[in-house]
Amino acid sequence: MTTEGWQVDPQPLVRRQPGVNGLAIASFVCSLVWGYGLLSVVAIVLSVMARKQIRSYNEVESLHQPGDGFAIAGLVIGIIGAVVTAIVILALLAASGHGAFVAAAVCIAVVCGFGYVVTRYGS
């Protein structure tokens, strides 16, 4: 279509709205599945990574990428699952006579692991 020698594009350029962050959905699903506590830890890691991706996408693209709610839900449910799993493991270790030393070592390892994930992938 031409107008006085100028060519007019009949369809304007449209910016696509981004889809929901895949890591956020994966975090939420992993937190619901639980998997004897292992998937709870995976859900925590994925949710921290998803929130970082969403923040960086929002800054670079100046669009809002949905999925932050899924990431927060995955983080909260994952933390609850990991804490319950840790309590059960500590109770089993204490009941089996391994004593406080093993329980303390497990607690220190879990706290160091979560600390590493948060400092490495958080804000």
A tleap script that builds the chain and sets N, CA, C and O, in Angstrom:
source leaprc.protein.ff14SB
mol = sequence {
  NMET THR THR GLU GLY TRP GLN VAL ASP PRO
  GLN PRO LEU VAL ARG ARG GLN PRO GLY VAL
  ASN GLY LEU ALA ILE ALA SER PHE VAL CYS
  SER LEU VAL TRP GLY TYR GLY LEU LEU SER
  VAL VAL ALA ILE VAL LEU SER VAL MET ALA
  ARG LYS GLN ILE ARG SER TYR ASN GLU VAL
  GLU SER LEU HIE GLN PRO GLY ASP GLY PHE
  ALA ILE ALA GLY LEU VAL ILE GLY ILE ILE
  GLY ALA VAL VAL THR ALA ILE VAL ILE LEU
  ALA LEU LEU ALA ALA SER GLY HIE GLY ALA
  PHE VAL ALA ALA ALA VAL CYS ILE ALA VAL
  VAL CYS GLY PHE GLY TYR VAL VAL THR ARG
  TYR GLY CSER
}
set mol.1.N position { 0.851 -1.158 0.000 }
set mol.1.CA position { 0.000 0.000 0.000 }
set mol.1.C position { 0.905 1.231 0.000 }
set mol.1.O position { 1.834 1.328 0.801 }
set mol.2.N position { 0.630 2.150 -0.887 }
set mol.2.CA position { 1.461 3.355 -0.963 }
set mol.2.C position { 0.597 4.582 -0.769 }
set mol.2.O position { -0.571 4.618 -1.156 }
set mol.3.N position { 1.197 5.574 -0.164 }
set mol.3.CA position { 0.530 6.852 0.037 }
set mol.3.C position { 1.506 7.937 -0.387 }
set mol.3.O position { 2.508 8.174 0.288 }
set mol.4.N position { 1.221 8.583 -1.484 }
set mol.4.CA position { 2.045 9.663 -2.030 }
set mol.4.C position { 3.515 9.269 -2.123 }
set mol.4.O position { 4.389 10.037 -1.719 }
set mol.5.N position { 3.789 8.108 -2.640 }
set mol.5.CA position { 5.162 7.685 -2.816 }
set mol.5.C position { 5.789 7.021 -1.593 }
set mol.5.O position { 6.886 6.472 -1.696 }
set mol.6.N position { 5.130 7.057 -0.451 }
set mol.6.CA position { 5.645 6.416 0.760 }
set mol.6.C position { 5.035 5.038 0.887 }
set mol.6.O position { 3.861 4.825 0.584 }
set mol.7.N position { 5.843 4.124 1.334 }
set mol.7.CA position { 5.327 2.786 1.542 }
set mol.7.C position { 4.894 2.658 3.003 }
set mol.7.O position { 5.669 2.952 3.914 }
set mol.8.N position { 3.669 2.225 3.216 }
set mol.8.CA position { 3.113 2.110 4.561 }
set mol.8.C position { 3.014 0.634 4.927 }
set mol.8.O position { 2.499 -0.177 4.158 }
set mol.9.N position { 3.511 0.303 6.105 }
set mol.9.CA position { 3.424 -1.073 6.596 }
set mol.9.C position { 2.044 -1.266 7.210 }
set mol.9.O position { 1.695 -0.575 8.167 }
set mol.10.N position { 1.246 -2.201 6.672 }
set mol.10.CA position { -0.111 -2.363 7.197 }
set mol.10.C position { -0.168 -2.948 8.607 }
set mol.10.O position { -1.161 -2.763 9.311 }
set mol.11.N position { 0.891 -3.656 9.032 }
set mol.11.CA position { 0.891 -4.245 10.361 }
set mol.11.C position { 1.999 -3.614 11.198 }
set mol.11.O position { 3.178 -3.748 10.871 }
set mol.12.N position { 1.624 -2.927 12.275 }
set mol.12.CA position { 2.662 -2.325 13.119 }
set mol.12.C position { 3.424 -3.403 13.887 }
set mol.12.O position { 2.917 -4.504 14.102 }
set mol.13.N position { 4.642 -3.074 14.294 }
set mol.13.CA position { 5.435 -4.008 15.095 }
set mol.13.C position { 4.841 -4.109 16.490 }
set mol.13.O position { 4.550 -3.099 17.131 }
set mol.14.N position { 4.668 -5.325 16.943 }
set mol.14.CA position { 4.074 -5.565 18.256 }
set mol.14.C position { 5.093 -6.323 19.100 }
set mol.14.O position { 5.698 -7.290 18.638 }
set mol.15.N position { 5.274 -5.881 20.329 }
set mol.15.CA position { 6.170 -6.578 21.249 }
set mol.15.C position { 5.428 -7.726 21.908 }
set mol.15.O position { 4.332 -7.553 22.442 }
set mol.16.N position { 6.038 -8.891 21.862 }
set mol.16.CA position { 5.405 -10.061 22.485 }
set mol.16.C position { 5.537 -9.991 23.995 }
set mol.16.O position { 6.584 -9.622 24.527 }
set mol.17.N position { 4.466 -10.350 24.669 }
set mol.17.CA position { 4.508 -10.441 26.127 }
set mol.17.C position { 5.249 -11.720 26.500 }
set mol.17.O position { 4.940 -12.785 25.966 }
set mol.18.N position { 6.220 -11.634 27.406 }
set mol.18.CA position { 6.989 -12.833 27.759 }
set mol.18.C position { 6.129 -13.862 28.474 }
set mol.18.O position { 5.158 -13.519 29.148 }
set mol.19.N position { 6.499 -15.125 28.318 }
set mol.19.CA position { 5.804 -16.203 29.009 }
set mol.19.C position { 6.284 -16.334 30.446 }
set mol.19.O position { 7.239 -15.681 30.866 }
set mol.20.N position { 5.604 -17.187 31.179 }
set mol.20.CA position { 5.961 -17.427 32.578 }
set mol.20.C position { 7.344 -18.072 32.629 }
set mol.20.O position { 7.663 -18.929 31.805 }
set mol.21.N position { 8.148 -17.665 33.579 }
set mol.21.CA position { 9.504 -18.185 33.731 }
set mol.21.C position { 9.453 -19.687 33.995 }
set mol.21.O position { 8.764 -20.144 34.907 }
set mol.22.N position { 10.187 -20.444 33.190 }
set mol.22.CA position { 10.172 -21.901 33.292 }
set mol.22.C position { 10.782 -22.426 34.582 }
set mol.22.O position { 10.315 -23.423 35.133 }
set mol.23.N position { 11.833 -21.751 35.068 }
set mol.23.CA position { 12.439 -22.187 36.326 }
set mol.23.C position { 11.487 -22.005 37.496 }
set mol.23.O position { 11.495 -22.799 38.437 }
set mol.24.N position { 10.662 -20.958 37.441 }
set mol.24.CA position { 9.696 -20.726 38.513 }
set mol.24.C position { 8.656 -21.842 38.555 }
set mol.24.O position { 8.289 -22.319 39.629 }
set mol.25.N position { 8.188 -22.250 37.388 }
set mol.25.CA position { 7.211 -23.344 37.334 }
set mol.25.C position { 7.856 -24.647 37.805 }
set mol.25.O position { 7.247 -25.405 38.560 }
set mol.26.N position { 9.085 -24.908 37.364 }
set mol.26.CA position { 9.790 -26.120 37.789 }
set mol.26.C position { 10.010 -26.127 39.301 }
set mol.26.O position { 9.910 -27.174 39.940 }
set mol.27.N position { 10.307 -24.966 39.868 }
set mol.27.CA position { 10.489 -24.855 41.320 }
set mol.27.C position { 9.201 -25.202 42.050 }
set mol.27.O position { 9.215 -25.941 43.034 }
set mol.28.N position { 8.095 -24.668 41.564 }
set mol.28.CA position { 6.810 -24.931 42.206 }
set mol.28.C position { 6.447 -26.411 42.133 }
set mol.28.O position { 5.982 -26.987 43.117 }
set mol.29.N position { 6.656 -27.026 40.976 }
set mol.29.CA position { 6.334 -28.442 40.811 }
set mol.29.C position { 7.222 -29.309 41.704 }
set mol.29.O position { 6.742 -30.239 42.351 }
set mol.30.N position { 8.524 -28.997 41.734 }
set mol.30.CA position { 9.453 -29.769 42.582 }
set mol.30.C position { 9.084 -29.649 44.058 }
set mol.30.O position { 9.198 -30.618 44.810 }
set mol.31.N position { 8.645 -28.472 44.470 }
set mol.31.CA position { 8.288 -28.301 45.882 }
set mol.31.C position { 7.039 -29.101 46.233 }
set mol.31.O position { 6.905 -29.570 47.363 }
set mol.32.N position { 6.132 -29.260 45.287 }
set mol.32.CA position { 4.921 -30.044 45.560 }
set mol.32.C position { 5.199 -31.544 45.557 }
set mol.32.O position { 4.575 -32.294 46.308 }
set mol.33.N position { 6.128 -31.981 44.722 }
set mol.33.CA position { 6.424 -33.410 44.619 }
set mol.33.C position { 7.189 -33.902 45.851 }
set mol.33.O position { 6.964 -35.028 46.296 }
set mol.34.N position { 8.072 -33.101 46.402 }
set mol.34.CA position { 8.844 -33.318 47.619 }
set mol.34.C position { 9.980 -34.308 47.421 }
set mol.34.O position { 11.119 -33.942 47.712 }
set mol.35.N position { 9.770 -35.501 46.962 }
set mol.35.CA position { 10.825 -36.465 46.679 }
set mol.35.C position { 11.769 -36.745 47.829 }
set mol.35.O position { 12.987 -36.688 47.666 }
set mol.36.N position { 11.207 -37.050 48.998 }
set mol.36.CA position { 11.987 -37.366 50.199 }
set mol.36.C position { 12.950 -36.234 50.581 }
set mol.36.O position { 14.031 -36.483 51.115 }
set mol.37.N position { 12.557 -35.021 50.309 }
set mol.37.CA position { 13.359 -33.862 50.691 }
set mol.37.C position { 14.344 -33.403 49.642 }
set mol.37.O position { 14.750 -32.241 49.649 }
set mol.38.N position { 14.739 -34.280 48.745 }
set mol.38.CA position { 15.701 -33.889 47.718 }
set mol.38.C position { 15.113 -32.859 46.761 }
set mol.38.O position { 15.782 -31.891 46.400 }
set mol.39.N position { 13.873 -33.063 46.353 }
set mol.39.CA position { 13.259 -32.100 45.446 }
set mol.39.C position { 12.908 -30.794 46.149 }
set mol.39.O position { 12.735 -29.769 45.490 }
set mol.40.N position { 12.801 -30.814 47.465 }
set mol.40.CA position { 12.603 -29.570 48.200 }
set mol.40.C position { 13.839 -28.685 48.073 }
set mol.40.O position { 13.726 -27.473 47.895 }
set mol.41.N position { 15.000 -29.288 48.166 }
set mol.41.CA position { 16.249 -28.533 48.010 }
set mol.41.C position { 16.379 -28.039 46.571 }
set mol.41.O position { 16.795 -26.903 46.339 }
set mol.42.N position { 16.029 -28.880 45.614 }
set mol.42.CA position { 16.053 -28.470 44.209 }
set mol.42.C position { 15.092 -27.310 43.992 }
set mol.42.O position { 15.413 -26.373 43.262 }
set mol.43.N position { 13.913 -27.359 44.617 }
set mol.43.CA position { 12.935 -26.282 44.478 }
set mol.43.C position { 13.476 -24.961 45.020 }
set mol.43.O position { 13.229 -23.905 44.437 }
set mol.44.N position { 14.202 -25.013 46.116 }
set mol.44.CA position { 14.778 -23.794 46.697 }
set mol.44.C position { 15.806 -23.196 45.737 }
set mol.44.O position { 15.810 -21.990 45.492 }
set mol.45.N position { 16.667 -24.040 45.205 }
set mol.45.CA position { 17.702 -23.561 44.275 }
set mol.45.C position { 17.053 -22.982 43.020 }
set mol.45.O position { 17.433 -21.903 42.566 }
set mol.46.N position { 16.084 -23.690 42.464 }
set mol.46.CA position { 15.424 -23.213 41.246 }
set mol.46.C position { 14.674 -21.909 41.476 }
set mol.46.O position { 14.669 -21.040 40.604 }
set mol.47.N position { 14.042 -21.757 42.632 }
set mol.47.CA position { 13.290 -20.526 42.882 }
set mol.47.C position { 14.218 -19.327 43.033 }
set mol.47.O position { 13.888 -18.231 42.582 }
set mol.48.N position { 15.371 -19.524 43.661 }
set mol.48.CA position { 16.335 -18.419 43.780 }
set mol.48.C position { 16.847 -18.037 42.393 }
set mol.48.O position { 16.966 -16.852 42.080 }
set mol.49.N position { 17.150 -19.036 41.562 }
set mol.49.CA position { 17.620 -18.753 40.209 }
set mol.49.C position { 16.531 -18.091 39.366 }
set mol.49.O position { 16.816 -17.186 38.582 }
set mol.50.N position { 15.278 -18.540 39.527 }
set mol.50.CA position { 14.166 -17.967 38.760 }
set mol.50.C position { 13.931 -16.513 39.138 }
set mol.50.O position { 13.710 -15.672 38.266 }
set mol.51.N position { 13.976 -16.213 40.421 }
set mol.51.CA position { 13.771 -14.822 40.842 }
set mol.51.C position { 14.865 -13.918 40.306 }
set mol.51.O position { 14.606 -12.769 39.948 }
set mol.52.N position { 16.096 -14.433 40.248 }
set mol.52.CA position { 17.198 -13.644 39.690 }
set mol.52.C position { 16.976 -13.414 38.193 }
set mol.52.O position { 17.189 -12.306 37.700 }
set mol.53.N position { 16.552 -14.450 37.469 }
set mol.53.CA position { 16.273 -14.310 36.040 }
set mol.53.C position { 15.149 -13.319 35.783 }
set mol.53.O position { 15.237 -12.498 34.870 }
set mol.54.N position { 14.094 -13.392 36.585 }
set mol.54.CA position { 12.950 -12.500 36.397 }
set mol.54.C position { 13.368 -11.055 36.631 }
set mol.54.O position { 12.996 -10.165 35.866 }
set mol.55.N position { 14.141 -10.819 37.690 }
set mol.55.CA position { 14.610 -9.451 37.961 }
set mol.55.C position { 15.479 -8.928 36.828 }
set mol.55.O position { 15.311 -7.786 36.400 }
set mol.56.N position { 16.409 -9.748 36.333 }
set mol.56.CA position { 17.286 -9.278 35.264 }
set mol.56.C position { 16.512 -9.079 33.963 }
set mol.56.O position { 16.814 -8.152 33.212 }
set mol.57.N position { 15.532 -9.917 33.683 }
set mol.57.CA position { 14.709 -9.763 32.480 }
set mol.57.C position { 13.913 -8.473 32.559 }
set mol.57.O position { 13.804 -7.745 31.572 }
set mol.58.N position { 13.358 -8.188 33.727 }
set mol.58.CA position { 12.565 -6.969 33.881 }
set mol.58.C position { 13.421 -5.725 33.697 }
set mol.58.O position { 12.945 -4.723 33.165 }
set mol.59.N position { 14.679 -5.775 34.129 }
set mol.59.CA position { 15.553 -4.618 33.975 }
set mol.59.C position { 16.003 -4.444 32.528 }
set mol.59.O position { 16.039 -3.322 32.023 }
set mol.60.N position { 16.343 -5.539 31.861 }
set mol.60.CA position { 16.878 -5.450 30.506 }
set mol.60.C position { 15.781 -5.168 29.489 }
set mol.60.O position { 15.929 -4.273 28.656 }
set mol.61.N position { 14.709 -5.900 29.541 }
set mol.61.CA position { 13.657 -5.800 28.533 }
set mol.61.C position { 12.601 -4.745 28.849 }
set mol.61.O position { 11.781 -4.418 27.992 }
set mol.62.N position { 12.612 -4.226 30.031 }
set mol.62.CA position { 11.600 -3.275 30.524 }
set mol.62.C position { 10.172 -3.811 30.352 }
set mol.62.O position { 9.229 -3.044 30.159 }
set mol.63.N position { 10.036 -5.106 30.422 }
set mol.63.CA position { 8.733 -5.770 30.445 }
set mol.63.C position { 8.658 -6.610 31.706 }
set mol.63.O position { 9.682 -6.992 32.273 }
set mol.64.N position { 7.450 -6.892 32.136 }
set mol.64.CA position { 7.285 -7.724 33.331 }
set mol.64.C position { 7.149 -9.171 32.906 }
set mol.64.O position { 6.194 -9.531 32.217 }
set mol.65.N position { 8.109 -10.016 33.315 }
set mol.65.CA position { 8.003 -11.452 33.051 }
set mol.65.C position { 7.275 -12.095 34.217 }
set mol.65.O position { 7.740 -12.014 35.354 }
set mol.66.N position { 6.146 -12.731 33.956 }
set mol.66.CA position { 5.414 -13.375 35.047 }
set mol.66.C position { 6.140 -14.617 35.573 }
set mol.66.O position { 6.977 -15.203 34.887 }
set mol.67.N position { 5.804 -14.995 36.786 }
set mol.67.CA position { 6.360 -16.200 37.382 }
set mol.67.C position { 6.932 -15.981 38.758 }
set mol.67.O position { 7.338 -16.938 39.417 }
set mol.68.N position { 6.976 -14.732 39.213 }
set mol.68.CA position { 7.542 -14.458 40.533 }
set mol.68.C position { 6.713 -15.121 41.634 }
set mol.68.O position { 7.265 -15.572 42.637 }
set mol.69.N position { 5.406 -15.181 41.456 }
set mol.69.CA position { 4.547 -15.847 42.444 }
set mol.69.C position { 4.833 -17.333 42.540 }
set mol.69.O position { 4.862 -17.897 43.634 }
set mol.70.N position { 5.047 -17.976 41.382 }
set mol.70.CA position { 5.406 -19.393 41.383 }
set mol.70.C position { 6.747 -19.604 42.085 }
set mol.70.O position { 6.921 -20.562 42.838 }
set mol.71.N position { 7.691 -18.695 41.828 }
set mol.71.CA position { 9.019 -18.828 42.437 }
set mol.71.C position { 8.937 -18.668 43.954 }
set mol.71.O position { 9.584 -19.415 44.688 }
set mol.72.N position { 8.157 -17.712 44.425 }
set mol.72.CA position { 8.016 -17.505 45.871 }
set mol.72.C position { 7.307 -18.693 46.508 }
set mol.72.O position { 7.704 -19.153 47.579 }
set mol.73.N position { 6.250 -19.197 45.851 }
set mol.73.CA position { 5.541 -20.362 46.378 }
set mol.73.C position { 6.466 -21.581 46.419 }
set mol.73.O position { 6.449 -22.335 47.393 }
set mol.74.N position { 7.267 -21.779 45.378 }
set mol.74.CA position { 8.219 -22.885 45.364 }
set mol.74.C position { 9.256 -22.746 46.459 }
set mol.74.O position { 9.664 -23.735 47.068 }
set mol.75.N position { 9.685 -21.504 46.713 }
set mol.75.CA position { 10.665 -21.262 47.771 }
set mol.75.C position { 10.081 -21.585 49.144 }
set mol.75.O position { 10.715 -22.274 49.943 }
set mol.76.N position { 8.882 -21.092 49.417 }
set mol.76.CA position { 8.264 -21.304 50.738 }
set mol.76.C position { 7.955 -22.777 50.970 }
set mol.76.O position { 8.281 -23.321 52.025 }
set mol.77.N position { 7.329 -23.423 49.995 }
set mol.77.CA position { 6.982 -24.842 50.152 }
set mol.77.C position { 8.250 -25.692 50.206 }
set mol.77.O position { 8.311 -26.672 50.949 }
set mol.78.N position { 9.264 -25.319 49.417 }
set mol.78.CA position { 10.532 -26.045 49.447 }
set mol.78.C position { 11.230 -25.936 50.794 }
set mol.78.O position { 11.775 -26.919 51.296 }
set mol.79.N position { 11.214 -24.741 51.383 }
set mol.79.CA position { 11.823 -24.558 52.702 }
set mol.79.C position { 11.081 -25.387 53.747 }
set mol.79.O position { 11.703 -26.025 54.596 }
set mol.80.N position { 9.756 -25.375 53.683 }
set mol.80.CA position { 8.975 -26.172 54.636 }
set mol.80.C position { 9.308 -27.655 54.474 }
set mol.80.O position { 9.506 -28.356 55.466 }
set mol.81.N position { 9.369 -28.137 53.232 }
set mol.81.CA position { 9.699 -29.545 52.984 }
set mol.81.C position { 11.094 -29.897 53.451 }
set mol.81.O position { 11.309 -30.976 54.004 }
set mol.82.N position { 12.055 -28.997 53.237 }
set mol.82.CA position { 13.434 -29.265 53.663 }
set mol.82.C position { 13.549 -29.270 55.182 }
set mol.82.O position { 14.261 -30.097 55.751 }
set mol.83.N position { 12.853 -28.353 55.835 }
set mol.83.CA position { 12.904 -28.300 57.302 }
set mol.83.C position { 12.276 -29.550 57.901 }
set mol.83.O position { 12.828 -30.134 58.834 }
set mol.84.N position { 11.131 -29.963 57.377 }
set mol.84.CA position { 10.479 -31.174 57.890 }
set mol.84.C position { 11.375 -32.387 57.656 }
set mol.84.O position { 11.495 -33.245 58.530 }
set mol.85.N position { 12.001 -32.465 56.489 }
set mol.85.CA position { 12.913 -33.574 56.203 }
set mol.85.C position { 14.100 -33.564 57.152 }
set mol.85.O position { 14.503 -34.614 57.652 }
set mol.86.N position { 14.668 -32.378 57.405 }
set mol.86.CA position { 15.808 -32.276 58.324 }
set mol.86.C position { 15.418 -32.699 59.736 }
set mol.86.O position { 16.196 -33.366 60.418 }
set mol.87.N position { 14.231 -32.319 60.178 }
set mol.87.CA position { 13.767 -32.707 61.515 }
set mol.87.C position { 13.610 -34.221 61.604 }
set mol.87.O position { 13.996 -34.830 62.602 }
set mol.88.N position { 13.047 -34.829 60.566 }
set mol.88.CA position { 12.870 -36.288 60.560 }
set mol.88.C position { 14.233 -36.983 60.556 }
set mol.88.O position { 14.428 -37.955 61.286 }
set mol.89.N position { 15.168 -36.503 59.753 }
set mol.89.CA position { 16.509 -37.116 59.710 }
set mol.89.C position { 17.201 -36.981 61.060 }
set mol.89.O position { 17.797 -37.937 61.554 }
set mol.90.N position { 17.123 -35.795 61.654 }
set mol.90.CA position { 17.757 -35.593 62.959 }
set mol.90.C position { 17.121 -36.473 64.033 }
set mol.90.O position { 17.817 -36.999 64.902 }
set mol.91.N position { 15.811 -36.629 63.973 }
set mol.91.CA position { 15.136 -37.486 64.941 }
set mol.91.C position { 15.549 -38.944 64.761 }
set mol.91.O position { 15.755 -39.657 65.743 }
set mol.92.N position { 15.670 -39.382 63.526 }
set mol.92.CA position { 16.107 -40.759 63.264 }
set mol.92.C position { 17.551 -40.980 63.706 }
set mol.92.O position { 17.882 -42.030 64.255 }
set mol.93.N position { 18.415 -39.981 63.464 }
set mol.93.CA position { 19.806 -40.112 63.907 }
set mol.93.C position { 19.905 -40.144 65.427 }
set mol.93.O position { 20.680 -40.916 65.992 }
set mol.94.N position { 19.119 -39.304 66.079 }
set mol.94.CA position { 19.155 -39.283 67.542 }
set mol.94.C position { 18.597 -40.581 68.123 }
set mol.94.O position { 19.097 -41.080 69.131 }
set mol.95.N position { 17.565 -41.123 67.487 }
set mol.95.CA position { 16.957 -42.353 67.983 }
set mol.95.C position { 17.849 -43.568 67.754 }
set mol.95.O position { 17.769 -44.550 68.492 }
set mol.96.N position { 18.701 -43.501 66.726 }
set mol.96.CA position { 19.546 -44.658 66.431 }
set mol.96.C position { 20.836 -44.673 67.248 }
set mol.96.O position { 21.633 -45.603 67.127 }
set mol.97.N position { 21.044 -43.655 68.074 }
set mol.97.CA position { 22.198 -43.648 68.959 }
set mol.97.C position { 23.447 -43.024 68.378 }
set mol.97.O position { 24.524 -43.161 68.959 }
set mol.98.N position { 23.339 -42.349 67.256 }
set mol.98.CA position { 24.512 -41.713 66.664 }
set mol.98.C position { 24.888 -40.418 67.383 }
set mol.98.O position { 25.979 -39.886 67.180 }
set mol.99.N position { 24.020 -39.933 68.191 }
set mol.99.CA position { 24.344 -38.802 69.038 }
set mol.99.C position { 24.253 -37.444 68.385 }
set mol.99.O position { 23.881 -37.290 67.222 }
set mol.100.N position { 24.607 -36.478 69.188 }
set mol.100.CA position { 24.472 -35.083 68.788 }
set mol.100.C position { 25.534 -34.677 67.775 }
set mol.100.O position { 25.313 -33.746 67.001 }
set mol.101.N position { 26.673 -35.348 67.761 }
set mol.101.CA position { 27.742 -34.955 66.842 }
set mol.101.C position { 27.303 -35.085 65.388 }
set mol.101.O position { 27.514 -34.171 64.591 }
set mol.102.N position { 26.693 -36.213 65.041 }
set mol.102.CA position { 26.242 -36.431 63.668 }
set mol.102.C position { 25.121 -35.462 63.323 }
set mol.102.O position { 25.077 -34.922 62.218 }
set mol.103.N position { 24.219 -35.244 64.269 }
set mol.103.CA position { 23.124 -34.307 64.036 }
set mol.103.C position { 23.658 -32.898 63.800 }
set mol.103.O position { 23.171 -32.189 62.920 }
set mol.104.N position { 24.644 -32.496 64.571 }
set mol.104.CA position { 25.234 -31.168 64.388 }
set mol.104.C position { 25.944 -31.073 63.047 }
set mol.104.O position { 25.861 -30.044 62.378 }
set mol.105.N position { 26.633 -32.120 62.647 }
set mol.105.CA position { 27.331 -32.113 61.354 }
set mol.105.C position { 26.342 -31.992 60.199 }
set mol.105.O position { 26.597 -31.274 59.232 }
set mol.106.N position { 25.214 -32.693 60.297 }
set mol.106.CA position { 24.190 -32.600 59.255 }
set mol.106.C position { 23.616 -31.190 59.200 }
set mol.106.O position { 23.432 -30.638 58.115 }
set mol.107.N position { 23.334 -30.605 60.353 }
set mol.107.CA position { 22.789 -29.233 60.397 }
set mol.107.C position { 23.771 -28.237 59.792 }
set mol.107.O position { 23.373 -27.356 59.031 }
set mol.108.N position { 25.038 -28.371 60.122 }
set mol.108.CA position { 26.041 -27.452 59.584 }
set mol.108.C position { 26.147 -27.597 58.068 }
set mol.108.O position { 26.264 -26.596 57.361 }
set mol.109.N position { 26.107 -28.816 57.566 }
set mol.109.CA position { 26.187 -29.035 56.126 }
set mol.109.C position { 24.990 -28.425 55.399 }
set mol.109.O position { 25.146 -27.815 54.341 }
set mol.110.N position { 23.802 -28.592 55.966 }
set mol.110.CA position { 22.597 -28.036 55.341 }
set mol.110.C position { 22.637 -26.515 55.337 }
set mol.110.O position { 22.327 -25.891 54.322 }
set mol.111.N position { 23.016 -25.913 56.458 }
set mol.111.CA position { 23.074 -24.453 56.541 }
set mol.111.C position { 24.123 -23.903 55.586 }
set mol.111.O position { 23.881 -22.889 54.931 }
set mol.112.N position { 25.272 -24.543 55.491 }
set mol.112.CA position { 26.313 -24.087 54.561 }
set mol.112.C position { 25.853 -24.220 53.110 }
set mol.112.O position { 26.138 -23.351 52.287 }
set mol.113.N position { 25.157 -25.284 52.802 }
set mol.113.CA position { 24.637 -25.460 51.441 }
set mol.113.C position { 23.636 -24.391 51.065 }
set mol.113.O position { 23.718 -23.818 49.979 }
set mol.114.N position { 22.687 -24.112 51.953 }
set mol.114.CA position { 21.710 -23.053 51.682 }
set mol.114.C position { 22.389 -21.688 51.611 }
set mol.114.O position { 22.030 -20.857 50.776 }
set mol.115.N position { 23.353 -21.459 52.470 }
set mol.115.CA position { 24.075 -20.188 52.438 }
set mol.115.C position { 24.800 -19.983 51.121 }
set mol.115.O position { 24.805 -18.884 50.567 }
set mol.116.N position { 25.415 -21.057 50.621 }
set mol.116.CA position { 26.108 -20.959 49.336 }
set mol.116.C position { 25.135 -20.628 48.214 }
set mol.116.O position { 25.418 -19.765 47.383 }
set mol.117.N position { 23.987 -21.308 48.183 }
set mol.117.CA position { 23.010 -21.077 47.126 }
set mol.117.C position { 22.501 -19.647 47.162 }
set mol.117.O position { 22.398 -18.999 46.121 }
set mol.118.N position { 22.187 -19.156 48.335 }
set mol.118.CA position { 21.645 -17.811 48.447 }
set mol.118.C position { 22.686 -16.761 48.056 }
set mol.118.O position { 22.357 -15.798 47.364 }
set mol.119.N position { 23.933 -16.933 48.490 }
set mol.119.CA position { 24.951 -15.948 48.151 }
set mol.119.C position { 25.363 -16.054 46.689 }
set mol.119.O position { 25.735 -15.046 46.087 }
set mol.120.N position { 25.308 -17.243 46.103 }
set mol.120.CA position { 25.740 -17.414 44.717 }
set mol.120.C position { 24.671 -16.945 43.748 }
set mol.120.O position { 24.987 -16.272 42.766 }
set mol.121.N position { 23.419 -17.280 43.997 }
set mol.121.CA position { 22.351 -17.007 43.029 }
set mol.121.C position { 21.381 -15.922 43.480 }
set mol.121.O position { 20.569 -15.459 42.679 }
set mol.122.N position { 21.443 -15.511 44.722 }
set mol.122.CA position { 20.547 -14.460 45.210 }
set mol.122.C position { 20.989 -13.091 44.738 }
set mol.122.O position { 22.139 -12.898 44.344 }
set mol.123.N position { 20.095 -12.170 44.780 }
set mol.123.CA position { 20.299 -10.780 44.360 }
set mol.123.C position { 21.672 -10.523 43.915 }
set mol.123.O position { 21.997 -9.400 43.531 }
savepdb mol mol.pdb
quit
